[in-house]
């Protein structure tokens, strides 16, 4: 079966711009969770969506937002990009949200210059 | 104090040895405990999860949980060079599905 697909794989943006990342979960999975990975902070939880509703949110500023569509595909948006937003953004899909059922996507590497 | 602490390593062991990876957590409300492996440039992959005190074995891997001491460990028996990776410990708090990760321990298995 197809895995979790994240697009694009790589992205270079300029400070102040905004960016939208996409995550297509495994078919049948209704939960999508987003994580940011940086060398300094490691993996940090951004938010989780289940059936188009944000169910959990991490400690990130309001510049980070997301949404989920009726087909379970999810997008996250970062507005007014800062250099510190450079990171690997990973999404994980699961049936109900439980981490023991997570499958991570390959990630989107965002570089802000 | 970080919520989940791991020694960054690298932990270097010879091929065939037992690698012991440790993780401590600060919140006694932590409910579920996970070990992920992440190869350089790749996404994390789940190795094991454990919910109850004691040991849980899966092939060459054993997870050990001690809630009283607030630590969880991962033993890798008969370590192989292909086990060389960063091992991430993660926990969930209460009934939240939010994973809190440690910074990872880099394991190097020498042939």
Interface residues (C-beta under 8 A of the other chain):
Chain A: X31 X33 X35 X42 X43 X44 X45 X48 X55 X56 X58 X90 X97 X98 X99 X100 X102 X104 X105 X106 X107
Chain B: X32 X34 X42 X43 X44 X45 X46 X49 X88 X90 X92 X96 X97 X98 X99 X100 X101 X102 X103 X104
